[in-house]
Amino acid sequence: MYIVILITAKDQDEGQRISTGLLEDKLVACCNIIPKVQSFFWWDNKIDASEEVLLVIKTKKDLWEKVQNKVKQLHSYQTPEIIALPIVEGSLEYLNWIKDSVI
């Protein structure tokens, strides 16, 4: 099974550092960075806001724990967003590419 992982990061540099670390360890096949995401959220019992970047990552489900642990090592946030969504359908060629790109 394959998953898409969503991670917010404080800026482009942090997003690139996380992406590169995951790719170098062959934990993910691809990382897209979407710049300037405006986030609104609860933090310390109040509504907060921040401009962030969004990482959209493709990998295999069985690598989830390793990806999560690596992101926590590289991320500056106390409680980073690291969530996974299942890929329910995809072209066979693309899914095979993911499989062949990771450990």
Steps between C-alpha positions, in 0.01 A plus 500: 500500500611856426439822691519877463646675802424866576747700707501872571834671560594850610662605172648391167843422651354266762277337237802439277706363791223254593444400136870445435545296818209271411619460140862431598382220731277367217197520728291688243475510122398864462455818704306797367526830687205735472607849611310756703229294664306710749427284806255572781504269803453458873822540703534571873121526536465777242460536126833563331607554139816453302626501143656161427591271214321172436689184410311238299692174516448164329626172645404148607285451810749262658753788516264723704678455836846565352374810315332633813814445711725668241268801471497542879883506496510771232197712593513813717142479631419352840194326350544478121214408273585161353188328367453224245219439255460177303542502125189306402572503126792596278651415166692174514805669352503771768444257787779277367725806483430571870577137586826505303612835646493413870668240721 
